[in-house]
Amino acid sequence: MTIARQDFAFPFRIDPASQQTTQIGYPVHVDQMVRQLLLTNPGERVNLPQFGCGLRSLVFAPNSDALAATVQLRVIQGLNQWLAGIVTVVDVTVGTGPSGAPLDPGTLEVTVTYTLVETQTNQAVTVTVA
């Protein structure tokens, strides 16, 4: 019998029923780590000032191919630096709204497709930054 790997939930909290730290499945934990990396600006963390992708600083940049390339580069570099050995980046897309509709000005939608190294399963996370 194999037990599915569990890890700490984010944000860190105590489960009221068990009075122990809340545990979640490993794929969900990695999803939360990717979201933290994407939504953190460099300089926000005192002990890790380089951590983060800085996507919020790009929200009001003109929507262009240059913006998409910059976002892709920042996300791939961030994931390769901070989550190497945990995920392998498959694809990063800077998207439009639902059904191809343009996003509101000041909104950025990033979809990251990655492979979990431990299980070799593909996952995707979409983050909308406004």
URFENGI-V85791 format. One record per residue. SS is DSSP state (H for helix, E for strand, - for the rest). PSI is psi in degrees with one decimal (999 if undefined). Layout:
BEGIN
<<SS & PSI> <SS & PSI>>
END
This chain:
BEGIN
<<- & 126.7> <- & 141.6> <- & 128.9> <- & 137.0> <- & 136.2> <E & 154.1> <E & 175.6> <E & 143.5> <- & 155.1> <- & 130.9> <- & 152.8> <- & 130.9> <- & 167.3> <E & 131.6> <- & 122.9> <- & -30.7> <- & -46.5> <- & -12.8> <- & 27.7> <- & 171.3> <E & 140.8> <- & 130.5> <E & 146.3> <E & 166.9> <E & 152.1> <H & -43.8> <H & -37.1> <H & -39.3> <H & -44.1> <H & -40.4> <H & -44.0> <H & -37.5> <H & -40.6> <H & -44.2> <H & -42.5> <H & -44.1> <H & -44.6> <H & -35.5> <H & 2.1> <- & 134.6> <- & 139.2> <- & 136.1> <- & -13.3> <- & -35.6> <- & 125.1> <- & -45.9> <- & -9.3> <- & 70.0> <- & -19.6> <- & -10.4> <- & 134.8> <- & 166.7> <- & -18.9> <- & 32.0> <H & -31.3> <H & -27.8> <H & -11.9> <H & -1.1> <- & -39.8> <- & 11.6> <- & 150.7> <- & 135.5> <- & 109.0> <- & 176.2> <H & -32.9> <H & -39.8> <H & -46.0> <H & -43.1> <H & -39.1> <H & -44.8> <H & -47.7> <H & -45.5> <H & -47.3> <H & -42.4> <H & -46.5> <H & -44.6> <H & -43.0> <H & -46.3> <H & -40.7> <H & -30.9> <H & -46.9> <H & -24.2> <- & 21.6> <- & 138.6> <- & -14.5> <- & -44.0> <E & 153.1> <E & 121.9> <E & 129.3> <E & -47.0> <E & 147.6> <E & 122.8> <E & 140.9> <E & 111.9> <E & 175.0> <- & -177.1> <- & -173.2> <H & 139.1> <H & 28.6> <H & 3.5> <- & 146.2> <- & 148.3> <- & 159.6> <- & 148.0> <- & 139.3> <- & 17.4> <- & 137.7> <E & 128.4> <E & 122.9> <E & 128.6> <E & 125.1> <E & 124.2> <E & 129.7> <E & 163.1> <E & 128.6> <E & 122.0> <- & -41.2> <- & -38.1> <- & -8.8> <- & 37.3> <E & 146.8> <E & 139.9> <E & 160.3> <E & 144.4> <E & 134.9> <E & 128.8> <E & 129.8> <E & 122.4> <E & 126.0> <- & 999>>
END
